[in-house]
Amino acid sequence: MTIADYLREQGRLAGEREGRLAGEREGRLEGQRSTLLKLLRLRFGELPEPVVARVRAADAAQIEGWTERVLTSPTLDDVLIDR
């Protein structure tokens, strides 16, 4: 194996690792979204489709903030307010 072959192989392996880690991050985020939707339904009842779509499109920081407010906010709008 030449040095060039070795470096190509290392690059390929690094790319596979990065792809696996990205998949794991996305999987965790999807789990957090599902949990938040469940909590919102338990607290506020059936959710309007725009709310479900908004949660499904949210990033990790938004999900975290909304999850922190789900038990203390009096209304669904108060949970989902952008601060």
N, C-alpha and C positions, 0 to 999 in steps of 0.2 A: 504494500500500500504506500502510495506517495504521500507527501505532506499535503498536497492539494486534495487528494482523496480523503485524507483524514479530516482536513478542515471542512470539506463539503459535508462529510458525515456528521461532524459535530454541529454544523449549522442546521442540518436536517433534524437532528435529535432535539436541539434547542427549540426549533419551530414546533415540533410535536409537543414538547413540554408546555410551551406557551399556549398552544391551542387547547390543551387539556385544562390548564389553569383558567383560561377564559371561559371554558365550558362550565367548570365548577363554580366560578363566580356568577355566571348567568343562572345556573341552577339554584344557587342560594338566593339570588334576588327574586327568582320566580316563586320560590317557597315563601319568602317574606311577603310578596304581593298577595299570594293566596291566603296567607294567615291574616293579613290586614283586611282583605275582603270579607273573610269569615267573621272577624271581630266587628267590622262595620255592620254586617247583616244582623248579627246578634244584638247589637246595640240600637240600631236604627231601623231595622226591618229591611224589606226588599229595596235594593239600590237601583236608582235610575241608570240606564245603560251608559250615559255620558260619564257618570262617576266610575263605573266599572272600567270603561275604556281609559279614563284618566289614570286610575291606579295601575292598570296593566302597562301603561306607557311611562310610568314614573321611574325616576332613577333612585339609586340607593339612599341618597340623602333625603329625598322627599318621603320615601317610604318610612324611613326612620323617624322623621319629624311627625308624620301623621300617626304612626303607631304610638308614639309617646303621648299624643293628645286624645286618642280614641276613648279612653275611660273618663277623662276629665272635661271634655268639651260637651256643652249642652246640645249642640246641633251638629248635623253632618257638615254643614257649611263651615262651622267653627273648626272642625277637624282638618278640613282640606284647604284652609286658608293658607296662602303662601306668605311666609314671614321672612 
